[in-house]
Every structure is written in C-alpha cells, then in structure tokens.
Amino acid sequence: MEGSLDELFHGLFASDAPGALVIVEKDGKIVYDKGFGLANLETGAPITDTTMFNICSVSKQFSAMALFILAEEGKISLDDPVNKYFPQFKAEFFGRITLRNLISHTSGLPDSRPRTEKEWVKYRAQNTSIFDTLDDYKLYCEEEESWRFYETLDSLAFEPGTAYEYQNPTFQLILGIVEQVTGEKFDDWMREHVFLPSGMPGTLYFEPDRQIPNMAHGYIKGKGEVWEEFDFGEDTFFGTKADGGIYTTGLEFVNWDKALYSDVLISSEMRKEAHTGHIATDIPYTDYGYGWFIEHRPDRPLKIYHTGDNGGFHIFEGRFPEKDVFYLIFANQFYWDRDAVADKVDQILQKNGWI
C-alpha cells in the first residue's frame, strides 16, 4: 500500500512547490505519514505532520460538536429556533429554523452576501454608516458581518428542512450561540471543552495578529505559473472562525478523530445522530448529517468525511468507521482533483483489503 500511495502523491506534489500531508490510520495506529512539498516557499520549510494547516470547512464539525456538548449538558436543544438566540432577526421564519437546520445546511436561508470585489464595493457604498470604522478584515471576515444580512432578510430559498444548500453563514451563527450560552469567548470555550479534551493543545482559530507556529501558507499560481501566497491578505473571504477558521496539525487531527470515536466529548448516541444522513446532497451517494458528509456507495463501506477550501488550502478527511480506517490529505495548493484523488486512495485501501 505504501508504494501505491507514494506513487500517487509524488506524482501530484513536487518537492519544491506547495504540497500536502497525507496520513492513514488503521485500527488506531498510524500506518502512513508523509509530507510532500513545502509549507512555506519563502523559508523552504517542508510539510510535516506538525505543520499547521488551515482546515477550512472541516472546522464546521468542531462547531457542530460545541452544540452537541451544550445539548447533552441540557443548556440548549437542537430543536431551539434561531430567533431564541438572535432576536434581532425579525422575519417570522427565524422561529421555524432550528439549530438542526443550521448544522445540516437545511435552513432555507439564502447566502446573500456579496461574493465579488465589485459586489462588496457596492454594498459598502450603501452601508457607509456600518463600515466607516471597520478595516478590511472586519469587513470581509467577521461572523458579525455575516449576521447583518439576516437582520433585513424577508424571504427564504426553501422551507426549512425540505432541501439542502451548502453554505457558510449559517455555521457562523454558532459562534454567537456558544458565547451567549456559556458567557465565554468562543475561542476560549472551544479550547477548554473541545480541543484540550481531544488532545489538540496546539489547535487554534485564525486571527490576523495571532502568531501561528510552524504555519503553512496557502498558494495559487499567478502570472507565468509562478506560485503566489494566497491566504489572509490575498483572499477576500479568508477565515471566519466557526465555519472555517481552525489551524491544526495532522497529528492533532488524528487525535481529534480518536476522541470523536471514543465518547470523550459526547455520547455514542449523539455521535450516531451526527453521522446519520439527514438530507440528500447534490453529490452522488452522499447525504449530509450534522457537520459531516455521509457517503453510502454500494461498492464500499460507509464513509464519514468532509472537505474544505479556503485561500490556497484544499483539505480532505474521511473515515470508514466499520473498518476503523481513517485518512487525511491536508494540502496548501489546490491544483489536484480532490474527489478523484480521494477515490484513488479508497481504491488503494480496498485493494489492500482494508475496506
């Protein structure tokens, strides 16, 4: 198996370019752990299992976990309506959208944020009183700014619970819920109640002035096919916390996976609910649970997985729970076909008799 994986990833990631970390775990033991390429082109630092990657939308499962913990402590209910925590959202349908809808992408809330620089300029001109004192980070990257769009929203894309639309702002609401219920800053509560119990002492959320040790940068190809840094400062929509702001290492993420399946954080019953498909997605053979994709292909065991994209980062992590096999691919460039590569890894695991 090692030779097949080496061949696959050496063919994708050059040693002098941005690359990826690949880890495979079987029966609770790491059986493959290799870095390909560079974490930082300026310093020449190689990618290793202690390199800090932005895991992008894989952060969503951690935010969902916060709600599961609070629900099992009796401090919230997943059936609570959104307007219980955000009374400033005046439309009546916020009383019908539940926390379950938020974490399964079934809220029906349209993602109406400006998505291009031109749209942002127009929006900013129409809302000068809001933005006069905000710098670019606050304009583009704070949860509170995403919430503003809901204050005047007067229509839904679909009735809550009836359809699926993947988006980020609904997960960003979780930050506000956690802070209201616990009385603590989101980062601090997550560290104490999620990261540390999971064996993730170095894991943290991105902030512009926060030093992240051993950090990978994201990259894209610019003019002349030259690699250019593409993360905070270059990507307009980089890094709100609750939906995509976590930086962690491959080794700490392996610890997270172990904690998730050992009932350290929540009961097995709650985990089962999170890992049950609640709505069909637009991906073949795939449903969405609460913070995870659930793949049920007829030729392979059930796979629980998630992907993430942010700046130049391109992330995949997945587990076959029935076979106790887990793997991750943390990349700091996206010039590779993630779906096809994950499928090839699955085929290698299958050929090896592991799934």
N, C-alpha and C positions, 0 to 999 in steps of 0.2 A: 504493500500500500504506500509506503514512504516514497518509493521510487516514482510511482504514478503521480503523487501529489507534487513532488519536486519538479517533475517534468511539466506539469500543468502550470505551476506558479512561476517557475523560472521563465517559461515562455511568455508570461504576461507582464512581469515586472523586472526591468533592467536594474542592475546593481548600482548604477549611477543616477537613478531617477527616483521620483516618488514611488512608493510601492505598497506593501501590505504585510500585516502579521496574520499568520494562519495557525490556529490551534485546534487540535482534535482531541477529545477526551472520550474514553471508553471505560465503563464500569468504575467511574470515579477517579480514573488515573489519566494524566496527560500522556498521549502516545505520539503526538506530533506537535512540534512547537518551533516554528521557523519564521524569521523575518526576511523579507525580500525588499531591497531598495533602501531609500534614505528617508528618515523622518524630517530632516532639515537640510535643504540643499546648501544653505549658507555655511553651516558648520560641518556638513558631511556626516552628521550623526546617523548611524544605521537604525533601522527599525528593529526593535526587540520586544519581548513580552512585557517589558517595563516602560515602554513608550506610552505616553499619554495621548490618546486619541479622543477627538470629539465623536461621540457615538450617535449624534443626531437624533433621529426619531426613535431609536432604540431607547432613548430616555423616557418615552411615554410609558413603558411598562413600570418604571420606578414611580412615576406619578400615580398610576393606577394602584400600585401597591400601597401608597400612602392612604388612599381611600379605603382599601381593604382593611388595613390595620385599624383605622379610625372606626370603620363599621363594626369590626369584631370587638372593639372596645366599647361599643354602644354610643359613641359620640356623634355618629351620623348614620344615616341609612342610605343605601344606594338608590332607594326609591324617593329620596328627597327631591323636590323640584328645585331648579336652578335659582328661581327668584327668592328662595329661602335665604340664600347667601348673597344674592345680588339684587336687592330691591330696587336699585336704580334702573334695572331693565324693565321697562314699563309694559311692554306688549304682553297680552294675556297668555300667549303660548309659552312664556317662560315658566308658567305654573304647570305646564304639561310636559315639559322637557325635564327628565330626571338625570341624576348622576350616571345611571346606567347608560343612558343615551350618549352622554359626553364621551365615555370611555369605550364605546363601541362604534363611534362615528355614525350614529343613527339619530342625531338631534334634529336634523332638518334645517339647522341654521346655515344660511349661505355664507361662504367665505368671501365677504365683500370687500376685503382690504385691497388697497391699491397694490398691484403686483409689478409695476414697472416704474422706472425713474420718472417718466412723463406723468404717470398717474399720481405719483407722490407729490410732484410739484404742484399739480392742480389741486390735490386735496389739501396740501399745506396752505396754498393761497386762500382757500375757502375757510380755513380754520386757524387764522393767524393768532387769535387770542389764546388758543391752546398751545401753539408751538413757539411762541416768542422766546420762551426761556429754555427750550429743550435743545440739546445738542443732537447730532446725528444718531448717536447711539440710542438716546431716548426716543427719538422719532421712529426709528426702524425696529428697535429690538426689545422694548419693554412690554411685559404682559399687559400692563395697564392701558397701553395704547390700543392693543387688540380689543380690550374690553369696551372701549369707547364706541366701537361700531355697533355694539349691541344695544346701546342706550336709546338709539333712534330707529332701530330696526323695526319694521312693521309687517314683515311677511316672511314666510318660511319657504324653503325649496321643496319640502315634502313634509308630510305629517310625521311627527316623532315616532321612531321605532319601525317605520314601514320601508325604509330604504337605507342604503349605505352611501356615504360620501366621505372619503378620507380627507381630513384637514387638520390644521394645527391649532387655530384659536380656541377651539372647544377644550383641548387639553390644557391650554394656558390658564383657563379658569381655575384649574385645580390648585394653582399656587395661592390664589385668594381664599379658596375654601380651607386649605390647610392652615393658613395663617389666622383666619377668623376663628376656627375651631380650637386651635392649640394655643393661640396667643403668642406664638413664636415666629421668628423669621423662617421662611421656607427652607433656606439652605441649612440652618442650624437644626431644625427638626428632622430633616431628611438624613443628615449626618448621624444624628443620635439614634434614630429609630429605624433607619434602613441601611445606610452604608456601613456603620460600625458593626452592627449585629451580623452583617453579611460578609465580614472580612474584607472590607473595602476602605481602609483608613486613608488612602491617598486620593480617593474619588472626590470630585468637587464639581461645582457648577461654574460655568464661564462668567466672568465679569471683566470689563475692559482693563481695569487696573489690578487684576488679580494675577500674581505670578504662578504659572503652572510649570512645575519642574519637568524636565525631560519631555517636553511637549512636541508633538508632531505638528507641522503646518500642512494645510491643505493646498493643493496646487492644481492649476489648469495650464493648458498650452496657449500661449499668446502668439503674437505675430512671429512668423518664422519658425513656428513649432518650438519656441523657447518656453521652458517652464516658468510660470509666474505664480507667486504666492496668491492664494485665494481663500482667505478666511475672514476674520474680523478686520474691518477697514477696507476690504475689497468687495466682499459680498454684502449687498444691501440688507439682506434679511438674516444675518447671522445671529444665531444663538439665543433666542428666548429660553428660559430655563425649563419650564415644566414640560415642554413638548420636544426640546432638542438640545439642551444646554450642558449635558453631562460630559466631563472629561474623565476617562478612566484608562486603565491598562488592560491588556489581555488577561494577565494573571488574576487581576482583581475581578474581572468579569466572570472568569471561571468560578471564582469563589461565590459570586452572586448566583450563578446557576445552581451550585451545590446548595446554597442556603434556600433557594426557591423550592427545591425538591426535597428538603429535609424538615419542613414545617417549623423552621426557626422563626419566621416572620408571621405567617398566617397558617390557618388550619388547612388540612388537605382538602376539606370540603370547599373552602373558599378558592383555593388554587384550581380545583376542578371546575368551578363555575367560571373562573377567569379564562381557563383553557378550553372551554366549550364554545363552539361556534354559535354566535347569536344572530348573525346576519350574513347572507351571501355577499361576496365581493365581486369585483369585475375581473378577478384573477381566477383562471381555471382551477377547479378542485379546491378552492380556498374560501373559507369563511373568516370572519373576524370575531374574536372573543372580546375580552376586556383588556386591551393593551397588547394583544398578540394576534398574529395571523395563525389560522389553523388549516393546514393542508392535509387533505384526505384523498390522495391519489390511489387508484385501485391497485397499482403495481408496487406500492411501497407502504411501509408503516406510517402511522400518523406522525406528522411533523409540526412542532410548535416553533414559530420563527418570527423574526421581524427584520426589517431593513431600515436604513437611514441615509439621508443625503443632506449635506449642509456645507456650503462652500465647496472646497475640493474633496471633502470626505465622502466616502462611499462604503457603507457598512452592511454586513450581514451576520446574523447569528441564528442558529437553529438547533433544535433538539428533537431526537426520536425517543420519547420517554419510554416507550415499550421496550426499546433495545438498550437504553441507558447509554446513548451516544449523543455527544454534543460537539458542535464546532462553531468557530467564528472566523470571519475574514474582516479585518479592520484595515481599510485602505485610505491613503491620503491623496489619491487621484482617482478619477472615475472613467478612465479610458479602458475599460474592460466590461464585458457583458455580465453583469452580476447574476442575472437569472440563469444564463447559460452556464456560468462557472459553478454556481451552487448545484445545478443539475448534474454537472460532471463530477463534483465531489460526491453527490449522492450515489452516482453510478459506481464510483470507486469504492465507496463504503459497501455498496450492495455486492459488488464483485468479490470483495474481501470477506463477505459473509457476515458483516456486522449489522446490516439492516435488511 
